[in-house]
Amino acid sequence: MRFLALCLAIVLLVALSPIRAQGPSDATEAVREAINDLLDDFDGFKDSEIFRQCVYGCGSENPGSEWRDRIKTLQRQAMRREDVPTQLKDAIGELWQMGRTYARGNARKAAELRQRVEAVLED
């Protein structure tokens, strides 16, 4: 009987102990990494003539087209996950807007959007 009481006391202590804060989920970390990769890739083609002319069009000859497709895929995957923070999901959409804004010649606004995305990644 004492053994049973001891086991019950241990179970109650564990059950009632404060829950330790957990780090970001694997899905959250994967989204952060994907956004970082997209930012790096954007830096590689953002000043190309075809991107400025076509933004996200002109098919496979434009790296912006494939980049946009990767953003859409990431957005679809992240939206289904409850363990990915809303701010991170919003940052994916801001990536798309950042690219479009930059291609249209508004580098200042694009830089502001990028800073917002990078701020979310640091949180």
C-alpha positions in Angstrom: 0.0 0.0 0.0 2.9 2.4 0.8 4.4 1.6 -2.6 1.1 2.5 -4.3 0.9 5.8 -2.3 4.5 6.6 -3.2 3.9 6.0 -6.9 0.7 8.1 -6.8 2.7 10.9 -5.1 5.4 10.8 -7.8 2.8 10.8 -10.6 1.0 13.8 -9.0 4.3 15.7 -8.6 5.3 15.1 -12.2 1.8 16.0 -13.4 1.6 19.2 -11.4 5.1 20.4 -11.9 5.6 23.5 -14.0 5.8 22.7 -17.7 9.2 23.5 -19.1 9.3 25.9 -22.1 10.0 24.0 -25.3 12.0 25.4 -28.2 10.6 25.9 -31.6 9.2 22.9 -33.4 11.0 21.1 -36.2 8.4 22.6 -38.6 9.1 26.1 -37.4 12.9 25.6 -37.8 12.4 24.1 -41.3 10.3 27.2 -42.3 13.0 29.5 -40.9 15.7 27.7 -42.8 13.6 27.8 -46.0 13.0 31.5 -45.7 16.7 32.1 -45.2 17.5 30.1 -48.3 14.9 32.1 -50.3 16.5 35.3 -49.1 19.9 34.1 -50.2 18.7 33.0 -53.5 16.9 36.3 -54.1 20.2 38.1 -53.6 21.6 36.0 -56.5 19.1 37.1 -59.1 17.4 40.3 -57.9 19.5 42.5 -60.2 19.2 40.5 -63.3 17.6 42.1 -66.3 15.1 39.3 -66.9 13.8 39.6 -63.3 13.3 43.3 -63.6 11.5 42.8 -66.9 9.3 39.8 -66.1 9.2 39.9 -62.2 7.6 36.4 -61.7 6.7 35.6 -65.3 8.6 34.6 -68.5 8.8 30.9 -67.5 11.8 28.9 -66.6 14.4 31.3 -68.0 13.6 33.7 -65.2 14.8 32.6 -61.7 12.1 34.8 -60.2 9.5 32.4 -61.5 11.0 29.4 -59.8 11.6 31.4 -56.7 7.9 32.5 -56.6 6.9 28.8 -57.0 9.0 27.9 -54.0 7.4 30.6 -51.9 3.9 29.3 -52.8 4.9 25.8 -51.9 6.4 26.9 -48.6 3.3 29.0 -47.9 0.9 26.1 -48.5 3.0 23.8 -46.3 3.3 26.3 -43.5 -0.3 27.3 -43.4 -1.4 23.8 -42.6 0.8 23.6 -39.5 -0.4 24.9 -36.2 3.0 24.7 -34.7 4.4 27.4 -37.1 3.9 30.9 -35.7 1.6 33.2 -37.6 4.3 35.9 -37.8 6.5 33.4 -39.7 3.7 32.5 -42.0 3.1 36.2 -42.7 6.8 36.6 -43.5 6.5 34.2 -46.3 4.0 36.4 -48.0 6.2 39.4 -47.3 9.0 37.7 -49.3 6.7 37.6 -52.3 5.9 41.3 -51.9 9.6 42.1 -51.3 10.6 40.6 -54.6 7.8 42.3 -56.5 8.5 45.6 -55.0 12.2 45.4 -55.7 11.7 44.4 -59.4 9.4 47.4 -59.8 12.3 49.7 -58.8 11.3 50.5 -55.2 14.5 49.3 -53.4 13.8 51.3 -50.3 10.4 49.7 -49.7 11.8 46.2 -50.6 14.6 46.8 -48.0 11.9 47.6 -45.3 10.0 44.4 -46.2 13.2 42.4 -46.0 14.0 43.9 -42.6 10.6 42.8 -41.3 11.2 39.3 -42.6 14.6 39.2 -41.0 13.2 40.5 -37.7 10.7 37.6 -37.6 13.5 35.2 -38.3 15.4 36.5 -35.3 12.5 36.1 -32.9 
